[in-house]
Structures are given as C-alpha cells and as structure tokens.
Amino acid sequence: MSSIHKSGTFKLGNRVVKRLGLGAMQLAGPGVFGPPKDHDAALAVLREAVASGVNHIDTADFYGPHVTNQIICEALHPYRDDLVIVTKIGARRGEDGSWFPAFSREELTQAVHDNLHNLRLDVLDVVNLRAMFDVHGPAEGSIEAPLTVLAELQRRGLVRHIGLSNVTAAQIAEGRRICEIVCVQNHYNLAHRADDVLIDDLARQSIAYVPFFPIGGFSPLQSDTLNSVAERLNTTPMAVALAWLLQRSPNILLIPGTSSVAHLRENVTAAALTLSERELSELNGIAS
C-alpha cells in the first residue's frame, strides 16, 4: 500500500487534496516542447500516480503545447471524482520552444477553452495566472487586467478557483482585491528560499503554497549535506528534499515532476519520512 496518505491533506478552494501530488511538465518533450520521448512511459507515470493515491495533478496547456493535457486525458479520462487537475494560463510558446507572455483578453480566454478541450472538462477546478514580467522569476508589475479577465471567466462558470504563479507579495495582495486566491505557485526548495516569509503569511491565511522545482527541476538539487542525511535514513536525496518541504509548513502542496515510474515511486516515499530536529537543522543550513 502506498504511503502517500501520510503526507496529509490541504484545501484547494472547496477541494481537499493530498499534499504530495504530481507535476506534469516533464511528461512533454525536451525543454517542455513537443511530444515525450516515450509516450507509453508518460501514460504509465500518470496511471501509477493516481493508483498510488495522488489526487492533485499540475499541468498547463502551454506544456508541449497541448501535449501534457492530451496525455493526462488519454491516461486518466474519465477522471476519478477526487482528482483535482490544476492548470495555468498566461504564457505561450514560440515555434522554437521559447516562452512569451499571453496576457491579452483573447489569449487568456482561448487558453481556458484550450485547457477545457484538451482535458475534456466542462469546468476547470483551479486555474493559476502565471505572471510573465520575467520568465525566470517574480518581477513587479500589475496583474489587474489579466486577472480581471480570469475572474470574468470564473463568473461564467468555466473556472471554479483561481491561483497565482511566479508572483510577488504585492501582486498577491493586488490579486486578492480582485478575487479569492486559493493558491500561490512559486519557485521554492531547500536551496531556493526567497519565499520563506511569504509561505508563513499564506499559511496564516489558509492559502496553499505550491513550490515548483521542489527538487531542483531539470537540474536536481546537489548537496553533500542532503546526500549525508539521505544515506543515514536509507533513502534518496530527493525524498529527503520533499520530506523537508512537507515539514516546512502545512500549507505546502508538492508537485514533483518526473517521466519515470521508478522516480515517481521514490518521490512517494517522502510522505512516510519524518525528519528529526537535528536533520532539519542540517538541511536548513543548505540555503545559508
């Protein structure tokens, strides 16, 4: 039996999800562009994840583009009642795989409809607006215009809940004046801790924080300390990094991505890991 239930749960709007989920980004081709190298392996990862108890999958129709949503639909539709699929809008891809903002009313509306079509859904559970003032990280700039469009689509019944991605604290405050924000998705992990204060603030407001690249993304975290703790616990460094995030704050929801069933199974073991105060102190030192 999977240990994923030991990760606990948290609310995304009116839905309750297990805190260890799955990110679909790595199910697309290299550079999150084009089809996967092994289509059947991508299907297997999704089916294994749901079979293990995962009920929170993070995706975007600009992954591929369209690729990950179509694979999710092929692998899992009709969806289990408890499965929450979270998607993102606000970006588009160039013919060479480059990333561009897509913040116009027409682009945002089309993105919601593309997600609905490719996932074969009548309504999207959660849609994150991804700020694109800087592709590499949060940067200040008003999100009022695009978020107002998304809020209108919510009122039309196409979107249940709204979140934000790649945003600053000021943008979150601006967003909450426009509509309810149920989650924030930013870059955060053991070695990248710029959002420490933000996470604690969101926890006090019962808003989920979803770190992307929780184990380093396409360049996995490398640390002698992480390796040492993992060796003592007879587990993998990546499982330890995920366990640290689960213990960091109760509002953190994890979406580690992988294109391998074997790696998925390793990630799931993080739910059953409990790190001691000594181990937490050692790991906290990685970002110093």
Residue frames relative to the residue before (quaternion, step in Angstrom):
aa qw qx qy qz dx dy dz
M 1.0000 0.0000 0.0000 0.0000 0.00 0.00 0.00
S 0.5112 -0.6567 0.4669 0.2990 3.58 -1.00 0.88
S 0.3989 -0.7137 0.5295 0.2263 3.54 -1.18 0.66
I 0.3765 0.7850 -0.4521 0.1940 3.58 1.24 -0.01
H 0.5845 0.5886 -0.3774 0.4117 3.60 1.14 -0.53
K 0.5996 0.5866 -0.3568 0.4112 3.58 1.19 -0.45
S 0.5356 0.6262 -0.4060 0.3952 3.58 1.26 -0.18
G 0.4531 -0.6749 0.4599 0.3574 3.58 1.21 -0.41
T 0.3685 -0.7187 0.5460 0.2226 3.58 -1.32 -0.06
F 0.0427 -0.7594 0.6471 0.0515 3.53 -1.35 0.27
K 0.4917 -0.6866 0.4577 0.2782 3.55 -1.16 0.56
L 0.1182 -0.7118 0.6872 0.0838 3.50 -1.23 0.78
G 0.7832 -0.1269 0.0450 0.6070 3.55 -0.02 1.25
N 0.7722 -0.2808 0.2282 0.5222 3.56 -0.68 -1.10
R 0.5896 0.5480 -0.3718 0.4624 3.58 1.27 0.26
V 0.2634 -0.7433 0.5955 0.1536 3.56 -1.12 0.73
V 0.0354 -0.8124 0.5819 -0.0129 3.58 -0.74 1.04
K 0.5283 -0.5715 0.5118 0.3637 3.53 -1.26 0.42
R 0.5407 -0.6811 0.4002 0.2891 3.54 -1.01 0.83
L 0.6873 0.3746 -0.2853 0.5531 3.59 1.24 -0.15
G 0.0081 0.8194 -0.5687 0.0713 3.54 -0.41 1.29
L 0.4656 -0.6550 0.5169 0.2951 3.56 -1.22 -0.56
G 0.2438 -0.7363 0.6136 0.1482 3.54 -1.03 0.87
A 0.3486 -0.7865 0.4822 0.1654 3.58 -0.85 1.00
M 0.4042 0.7666 -0.4504 0.2147 3.60 1.22 -0.25
Q 0.7235 0.4558 -0.2622 0.4474 3.59 0.86 -0.93
L 0.5348 0.6146 -0.4144 0.4055 3.60 1.26 0.09
A 0.5758 0.5326 -0.3880 0.4840 3.60 1.29 -0.07
G 0.6911 -0.4762 0.3402 0.4242 3.57 -1.27 -0.08
P 0.7587 -0.3487 0.2630 0.4833 3.60 -1.28 -0.09
G 0.8107 0.1839 -0.1671 0.5302 3.56 -0.90 0.94
V 0.4969 -0.6625 0.4046 0.3879 3.58 1.29 0.41
F 0.5822 0.5633 -0.3498 0.4705 3.55 1.13 0.74
G 0.8157 0.1890 -0.1682 0.5202 3.54 -0.87 0.99
P 0.7066 -0.4714 0.3274 0.4140 3.56 -1.34 0.00
P 0.5906 -0.5709 0.4209 0.3849 3.60 -1.20 0.40
K 0.6016 -0.5528 0.4296 0.3845 3.55 -1.24 0.43
D 0.7889 0.1367 -0.0482 0.5972 3.59 1.07 -0.76
H 0.2880 -0.8019 0.5032 0.1437 3.56 -0.08 1.34
D 0.6690 0.5084 -0.3046 0.4484 3.58 0.89 -0.92
A 0.6293 0.5270 -0.3374 0.4608 3.59 1.06 -0.71
A 0.6274 0.5323 -0.3354 0.4588 3.58 1.03 -0.74
L 0.6383 0.5102 -0.3183 0.4805 3.58 0.98 -0.83
A 0.6588 0.5299 -0.3090 0.4356 3.58 0.95 -0.92
V 0.6233 0.5414 -0.3433 0.4477 3.61 1.00 -0.79
L 0.6768 0.4946 -0.2959 0.4580 3.58 0.85 -0.93
R 0.6879 0.4807 -0.2890 0.4606 3.57 0.87 -0.90
E 0.6351 0.5146 -0.3226 0.4772 3.57 1.06 -0.73
A 0.6300 0.5448 -0.3361 0.4396 3.58 0.98 -0.84
V 0.6927 0.4600 -0.2792 0.4803 3.58 0.81 -0.97
A 0.6384 0.5236 -0.3297 0.4578 3.60 1.00 -0.77
S 0.6746 0.4906 -0.2920 0.4678 3.60 1.12 -0.66
G 0.6575 -0.5311 0.3045 0.4392 3.60 1.26 -0.17
V 0.4214 0.6919 -0.4799 0.3367 3.60 1.24 0.01
N 0.0291 0.8071 -0.5896 0.0096 3.59 -0.88 0.88
H 0.6510 0.4123 -0.3156 0.5537 3.58 1.25 0.60
I 0.0334 0.7927 -0.6036 0.0785 3.56 -0.50 1.25
D 0.2089 -0.7815 0.5815 0.0866 3.55 -0.86 1.04
T 0.0780 0.8021 -0.5822 0.1077 3.57 -0.85 0.99
A 0.0931 -0.7547 0.6370 0.1265 3.56 -1.34 -0.28
D 0.4848 -0.6766 0.4607 0.3080 3.57 -0.99 0.73
F 0.6246 0.5115 -0.3613 0.4665 3.60 1.23 -0.20
Y 0.4812 0.5799 -0.4769 0.4525 3.61 1.22 0.30
G 0.7366 0.3669 -0.2804 0.4941 3.55 -0.41 1.19
P 0.3275 0.4838 -0.2561 -0.7701 1.69 0.95 -2.33
H 0.7858 0.3499 -0.2984 0.4136 3.52 -1.42 0.42
V 0.5370 0.6923 -0.3879 0.2862 3.58 1.19 -0.59
T 0.7309 0.4411 -0.2877 0.4341 3.60 0.60 -1.05
N 0.6367 0.5245 -0.3433 0.4491 3.60 0.97 -0.71
Q 0.6591 0.5022 -0.3108 0.4656 3.56 0.98 -0.80
I 0.6446 0.5025 -0.3211 0.4783 3.58 1.06 -0.71
I 0.6167 0.5357 -0.3431 0.4637 3.60 1.00 -0.79
C 0.6628 0.5043 -0.3014 0.4642 3.56 0.91 -0.92
E 0.6671 0.5053 -0.3035 0.4555 3.59 0.89 -0.92
A 0.7127 0.4721 -0.2607 0.4486 3.56 0.95 -0.91
L 0.8542 0.2594 -0.0489 0.4480 3.57 0.82 -1.00
H 0.5855 0.5834 -0.3911 0.4049 3.63 1.14 -0.32
P 0.4979 -0.2171 -0.8329 0.1056 1.60 -1.82 1.78
Y 0.4833 -0.7249 0.4300 0.2365 3.53 -0.92 1.01
R 0.5574 -0.5732 0.4816 0.3590 3.53 -1.23 0.55
D 0.6153 -0.5972 0.3751 0.3522 3.56 -1.07 0.77
D 0.7316 0.4351 -0.2503 0.4613 3.60 1.03 -0.73
L 0.5206 0.6575 -0.4151 0.3526 3.62 1.24 -0.07
V 0.1268 -0.7763 0.6160 0.0432 3.57 -0.86 1.05
I 0.1111 -0.7839 0.6100 0.0314 3.56 -0.67 1.16
V 0.1325 -0.7926 0.5948 0.0225 3.55 -0.63 1.22
T 0.0604 -0.8128 0.5793 0.0115 3.56 -0.84 0.95
K 0.3328 -0.7354 0.5624 0.1793 3.57 -1.34 0.14
I 0.0601 -0.7544 0.6502 0.0670 3.53 -1.25 0.54
G 0.5188 0.6503 -0.4570 0.3148 3.56 -1.27 0.28
A 0.7429 0.3025 -0.1954 0.5642 3.58 1.31 -0.06
R 0.0880 -0.7579 0.6401 0.0905 3.52 -1.32 0.34
R 0.4001 -0.7239 0.5161 0.2227 3.57 -1.25 0.36
G 0.4045 -0.6801 0.5552 0.2561 3.53 -1.13 0.71
E 0.6836 -0.4894 0.3395 0.4218 3.58 -1.26 0.23
D 0.6976 0.4348 -0.2655 0.5038 3.58 1.22 -0.45
G 0.6278 -0.5577 0.3304 0.4309 3.59 1.29 0.20
S 0.4493 0.6914 -0.4583 0.3316 3.60 1.24 0.01
W 0.4074 -0.7181 0.5260 0.2042 3.55 -1.31 0.50
F 0.0112 -0.7993 0.6002 -0.0274 3.58 -0.94 0.93
P 0.5542 -0.5734 0.4670 0.3820 3.60 -1.18 0.44
A 0.0538 -0.7620 0.6445 0.0339 3.57 -1.20 0.62
F 0.1708 0.8513 -0.4630 0.1782 3.54 0.57 1.26
S 0.4761 0.6689 -0.4637 0.3330 3.61 1.16 0.00
R 0.6587 -0.5014 0.3770 0.4155 3.58 -1.23 0.42
E 0.6752 0.5029 -0.3004 0.4482 3.56 0.90 -0.93
E 0.6737 0.4972 -0.3010 0.4564 3.60 0.92 -0.87
L 0.6688 0.4964 -0.3066 0.4607 3.59 0.93 -0.85
T 0.6526 0.5069 -0.3122 0.4687 3.57 0.96 -0.84
Q 0.6606 0.4960 -0.3084 0.4718 3.57 0.93 -0.89
A 0.6276 0.5465 -0.3422 0.4363 3.60 1.00 -0.77
V 0.6413 0.5032 -0.3301 0.4761 3.60 0.96 -0.80
H 0.6763 0.4842 -0.3006 0.4667 3.59 0.90 -0.85
D 0.6208 0.5306 -0.3427 0.4644 3.61 1.06 -0.69
N 0.6445 0.5106 -0.3191 0.4713 3.59 0.98 -0.82
L 0.6475 0.5150 -0.3178 0.4633 3.58 0.92 -0.88
H 0.6804 0.5013 -0.2910 0.4484 3.58 0.89 -0.94
N 0.7443 0.4365 -0.2432 0.4432 3.58 0.73 -1.06
L 0.6911 0.4275 -0.2730 0.5148 3.58 1.19 -0.51
R 0.3111 -0.7666 0.4895 0.2756 3.58 1.34 -0.27
L 0.4194 0.6672 -0.4856 0.3783 3.50 0.75 1.20
D 0.4225 -0.6831 0.5333 0.2654 3.56 -1.24 0.49
V 0.7757 0.0541 -0.0203 0.6284 3.55 1.24 -0.52
L 0.3667 -0.7212 0.5478 0.2131 3.58 -1.08 0.77
D 0.4903 -0.6924 0.4457 0.2855 3.59 -0.76 1.03
V 0.7868 -0.0678 0.0923 0.6064 3.57 0.79 -1.06
V 0.0552 -0.7694 0.6358 0.0270 3.56 -0.99 0.90
N 0.2128 -0.7642 0.5991 0.1089 3.56 -0.80 1.06
L 0.2859 -0.7069 0.6176 0.1930 3.54 -1.03 0.84
R 0.1936 -0.7970 0.5635 0.0989 3.59 -0.58 1.14
A 0.3378 -0.7320 0.5598 0.1913 3.55 -0.68 1.13
M 0.1224 -0.8190 0.5603 0.0166 3.57 -0.92 0.98
F 0.2422 0.7722 -0.5481 0.2114 3.58 1.04 0.72
D 0.7471 0.0147 -0.0271 0.6640 3.55 1.28 -0.55
V 0.4402 -0.7201 0.4701 0.2582 3.59 -0.61 1.13
H 0.7280 0.4882 -0.2389 0.4179 3.57 1.03 -0.81
G 0.8133 -0.1032 0.0763 0.5675 3.60 1.17 -0.23
P 0.7088 -0.4519 0.3138 0.4414 3.58 -1.26 0.19
A 0.0557 0.7616 -0.6435 0.0527 3.54 -1.14 0.80
E 0.5525 -0.6528 0.4030 0.3257 3.55 -0.96 0.85
G 0.3274 0.6887 -0.5968 0.2497 3.54 -1.23 0.68
S 0.5300 -0.6592 0.4266 0.3202 3.58 -0.99 0.73
I 0.1979 -0.7699 0.5972 0.1065 3.56 -1.01 0.90
E 0.3346 0.7891 -0.4745 0.2005 3.59 1.27 0.13
A 0.6907 0.5013 -0.3063 0.4216 3.62 0.74 -0.98
P 0.7279 0.4083 -0.2812 0.4737 3.66 0.68 -0.92
L 0.6496 0.5147 -0.3374 0.4464 3.59 0.98 -0.73
T 0.5975 0.5536 -0.3596 0.4552 3.60 1.10 -0.62
V 0.6221 0.5251 -0.3306 0.4774 3.58 1.06 -0.74
L 0.6702 0.4936 -0.3002 0.4658 3.58 0.89 -0.92
A 0.6379 0.5201 -0.3260 0.4651 3.58 1.02 -0.76
E 0.6210 0.5270 -0.3399 0.4703 3.59 1.10 -0.65
L 0.6452 0.5054 -0.3119 0.4806 3.58 1.02 -0.78
Q 0.5969 0.5439 -0.3485 0.4758 3.56 1.16 -0.60
R 0.6760 0.4906 -0.2945 0.4644 3.59 0.91 -0.89
R 0.6428 0.5085 -0.3164 0.4776 3.58 1.20 -0.49
G 0.5526 -0.6587 0.3675 0.3546 3.58 1.28 -0.03
L 0.5044 0.6597 -0.4201 0.3659 3.59 1.24 0.27
V 0.7628 0.2193 -0.0949 0.6009 3.57 1.28 -0.52
R 0.3374 -0.7481 0.5328 0.2068 3.59 -0.89 0.91
H 0.8228 0.0295 0.0522 0.5651 3.57 0.77 -1.07
I 0.2698 -0.7722 0.5641 0.1127 3.53 -1.21 0.66
G 0.0477 -0.7732 0.6321 0.0181 3.53 -1.11 0.83
L 0.3503 -0.7165 0.5624 0.2184 3.55 -1.35 0.06
S 0.1096 -0.7973 0.5920 0.0421 3.57 -1.12 0.68
N 0.8383 0.1430 -0.1360 0.5082 3.54 -1.15 0.80
V 0.4678 0.7055 -0.3907 0.3616 3.55 1.03 0.88
T 0.4596 -0.6494 0.5404 0.2740 3.52 -1.39 0.36
A 0.6731 -0.4723 0.3705 0.4320 3.56 -1.30 0.19
A 0.6366 0.5303 -0.3315 0.4513 3.60 1.01 -0.76
Q 0.6600 0.4975 -0.3097 0.4702 3.59 0.99 -0.77
I 0.6108 0.5323 -0.3515 0.4691 3.59 1.08 -0.66
A 0.6498 0.5072 -0.3123 0.4722 3.58 0.95 -0.88
E 0.6374 0.5126 -0.3220 0.4768 3.59 0.99 -0.81
G 0.6659 0.5247 -0.2978 0.4389 3.55 0.93 -0.91
R 0.6766 0.5050 -0.2969 0.4461 3.57 0.97 -0.84
R 0.5943 0.5373 -0.3719 0.4688 3.59 1.24 -0.22
I 0.6807 0.4821 -0.2721 0.4798 3.57 1.26 -0.41
C 0.7875 -0.1216 0.1266 0.5907 3.59 0.94 -0.89
E 0.6187 -0.5098 0.4187 0.4266 3.56 -1.27 0.14
I 0.1773 -0.7609 0.6182 0.0867 3.57 -0.99 0.92
V 0.1964 -0.8282 0.5170 0.0909 3.59 -0.54 1.15
C 0.8128 0.0459 -0.0252 0.5802 3.61 1.18 -0.34
V 0.1879 -0.7337 0.6412 0.1234 3.51 -1.35 0.46
Q 0.1098 -0.8008 0.5885 0.0186 3.55 -0.85 1.02
N 0.1373 0.7870 -0.5790 0.1632 3.54 -0.43 1.32
H 0.6066 -0.5347 0.4388 0.3918 3.55 -1.35 0.19
Y 0.2543 0.7479 -0.5761 0.2100 3.57 -0.71 1.11
N 0.2333 0.7350 -0.6211 0.1398 3.55 -1.08 0.80
L 0.8033 -0.3042 0.2077 0.4680 3.57 -1.32 -0.09
A 0.7832 0.3437 -0.1684 0.4900 3.57 0.94 -0.87
H 0.7325 0.3445 -0.1908 0.5553 3.58 1.26 -0.30
R 0.1184 0.8663 -0.4579 0.1608 3.55 0.24 1.34
A 0.1939 0.8198 -0.5164 0.1541 3.56 1.07 0.71
D 0.7198 0.4576 -0.2454 0.4607 3.61 1.14 -0.59
D 0.2429 0.8054 -0.5174 0.1572 3.63 1.12 0.33
V 0.7010 0.4535 -0.2745 0.4771 3.60 0.78 -0.99
L 0.6394 0.5431 -0.3205 0.4399 3.56 0.98 -0.86
I 0.6351 0.5387 -0.3341 0.4413 3.59 0.93 -0.87
D 0.6795 0.4874 -0.2932 0.4633 3.57 0.87 -0.92
D 0.6354 0.5237 -0.3271 0.4637 3.58 1.04 -0.75
L 0.6668 0.4910 -0.2985 0.4745 3.59 0.95 -0.87
A 0.6090 0.5581 -0.3531 0.4394 3.59 1.04 -0.73
R 0.6525 0.5176 -0.3129 0.4566 3.57 0.99 -0.82
Q 0.7203 0.4061 -0.2304 0.5130 3.57 1.21 -0.52
S 0.4422 -0.7248 0.4216 0.3183 3.58 1.35 0.19
I 0.4265 0.6559 -0.4907 0.3835 3.56 1.04 0.87
A 0.4471 -0.7073 0.4826 0.2586 3.57 -0.81 1.01
Y 0.1658 -0.7421 0.6406 0.1073 3.54 -1.18 0.72
V 0.0999 -0.8154 0.5701 -0.0040 3.56 -0.66 1.17
P 0.1865 -0.8194 0.5301 0.1133 3.63 -0.15 1.19
F 0.1977 -0.7470 0.6127 0.1662 3.56 -0.86 0.88
F 0.7744 0.2028 -0.2709 0.5347 3.52 -1.20 0.75
P 0.1065 0.8447 -0.5193 0.0736 3.63 0.88 0.89
I 0.7666 0.2288 -0.1676 0.5762 3.59 1.20 -0.40
G 0.7512 -0.4362 0.1949 0.4554 3.53 1.14 0.74
G 0.4353 -0.7140 0.4569 0.3032 3.59 1.22 -0.11
F 0.8272 -0.1992 0.1543 0.5022 3.55 -0.96 -0.90
S 0.7003 0.3030 -0.2460 0.5977 3.59 1.32 -0.09
P 0.2672 -0.8207 0.4788 0.1606 3.61 0.17 1.29
L 0.6334 -0.5480 0.4015 0.3704 3.51 -1.19 0.67
Q 0.0923 -0.7785 0.6198 0.0349 3.56 -1.00 0.88
S 0.2585 0.7552 -0.5650 0.2089 3.58 -0.68 1.10
D 0.4682 -0.6677 0.5015 0.2887 3.56 -0.90 0.90
T 0.6232 0.5379 -0.3385 0.4557 3.58 1.06 -0.75
L 0.6528 0.5106 -0.3068 0.4679 3.57 0.91 -0.91
N 0.6568 0.5066 -0.3067 0.4668 3.57 0.95 -0.87
S 0.6511 0.5304 -0.3119 0.4444 3.58 0.98 -0.86
V 0.6597 0.4920 -0.3076 0.4776 3.59 0.92 -0.89
A 0.6507 0.5229 -0.3170 0.4502 3.58 0.93 -0.86
E 0.6467 0.5209 -0.3194 0.4565 3.57 1.00 -0.83
R 0.6579 0.5089 -0.3122 0.4590 3.59 0.95 -0.82
L 0.7301 0.4097 -0.2260 0.4981 3.57 1.07 -0.75
N 0.3879 -0.7456 0.4588 0.2884 3.57 1.33 0.03
T 0.5757 0.5384 -0.4006 0.4671 3.56 0.87 1.00
T 0.6245 -0.5521 0.3922 0.3890 3.58 -1.25 -0.14
P 0.6154 -0.5451 0.4047 0.4004 3.62 -1.14 0.48
M 0.6535 0.5241 -0.3261 0.4381 3.59 0.96 -0.79
A 0.6267 0.5237 -0.3370 0.4684 3.59 1.05 -0.72
V 0.6389 0.5140 -0.3243 0.4716 3.58 1.02 -0.77
A 0.6459 0.5228 -0.3226 0.4532 3.60 0.94 -0.85
L 0.6638 0.4848 -0.2982 0.4852 3.58 1.03 -0.76
A 0.6353 0.5250 -0.3291 0.4609 3.59 0.99 -0.81
W 0.6128 0.5421 -0.3482 0.4576 3.59 1.05 -0.75
L 0.6574 0.5055 -0.3096 0.4652 3.59 0.95 -0.84
L 0.6427 0.5232 -0.3291 0.4526 3.60 0.96 -0.80
Q 0.7149 0.4235 -0.2508 0.4965 3.57 1.07 -0.72
R 0.5120 0.6724 -0.4089 0.3442 3.59 1.25 -0.34
S 0.7787 -0.1806 0.1524 0.5812 3.61 0.90 -0.89
P 0.5278 -0.6783 0.4091 0.3065 3.62 -0.92 0.84
N 0.6640 0.5026 -0.3222 0.4503 3.61 1.18 -0.32
I 0.5087 0.6390 -0.4313 0.3832 3.61 1.25 0.09
L 0.1021 -0.7599 0.6413 0.0282 3.52 -0.94 1.08
L 0.2680 -0.8034 0.5173 0.1226 3.57 -0.74 1.06
I 0.0411 -0.7888 0.6132 0.0092 3.56 -1.07 0.81
P 0.0362 0.8148 -0.5773 0.0384 3.64 0.65 1.01
G 0.2708 -0.7752 0.5536 0.1385 3.54 -0.97 0.89
T 0.1031 0.7745 -0.6209 0.0636 3.54 -1.19 0.58
S 0.2912 -0.7313 0.5829 0.2017 3.55 -1.24 0.44
S 0.6540 0.5033 -0.2792 0.4910 3.57 1.34 0.20
V 0.4611 -0.6722 0.5051 0.2834 3.59 -0.87 0.94
A 0.6265 0.5464 -0.3418 0.4383 3.58 0.99 -0.80
H 0.6798 0.4691 -0.2909 0.4829 3.60 0.92 -0.88
L 0.5925 0.5600 -0.3629 0.4512 3.57 1.06 -0.68
R 0.6689 0.4985 -0.2994 0.4631 3.58 0.89 -0.93
E 0.6243 0.5205 -0.3407 0.4725 3.60 1.04 -0.69
N 0.6580 0.5174 -0.3151 0.4472 3.58 0.93 -0.88
V 0.6336 0.5549 -0.3274 0.4284 3.58 0.99 -0.85
T 0.6016 0.5829 -0.3654 0.4061 3.61 1.06 -0.64
A 0.5230 0.6485 -0.4113 0.3699 3.60 1.20 -0.41
A 0.5904 0.6093 -0.3660 0.3823 3.58 1.08 -0.67
A 0.7304 0.4256 -0.2273 0.4834 3.57 1.11 -0.67
L 0.5559 0.6192 -0.3924 0.3919 3.60 1.26 -0.07
T 0.0736 -0.7589 0.6446 0.0570 3.55 -1.05 0.80
L 0.2354 -0.7920 0.5529 0.1081 3.55 -0.62 1.16
S 0.4344 -0.6997 0.5075 0.2534 3.57 -0.93 0.92
E 0.6749 -0.4698 0.3644 0.4369 3.57 -1.29 0.20
R 0.6253 0.5334 -0.3396 0.4573 3.58 1.02 -0.75
E 0.6841 0.4827 -0.2889 0.4642 3.57 0.89 -0.94
L 0.6313 0.5238 -0.3323 0.4654 3.58 1.01 -0.76
S 0.6454 0.5193 -0.3209 0.4591 3.58 1.00 -0.84
E 0.6385 0.5198 -0.3252 0.4652 3.58 0.96 -0.83
L 0.6989 0.4797 -0.2714 0.4558 3.55 0.84 -0.99
N 0.6128 0.5507 -0.3514 0.4446 3.59 1.04 -0.70
G 0.6242 0.5714 -0.3295 0.4188 3.56 1.14 -0.58
I 0.5076 0.6689 -0.4226 0.3410 3.59 1.21 -0.37
A 0.7241 0.4365 -0.2457 0.4740 3.60 0.99 -0.80
S 0.4915 0.6894 -0.4244 0.3211 3.61 1.24 -0.16
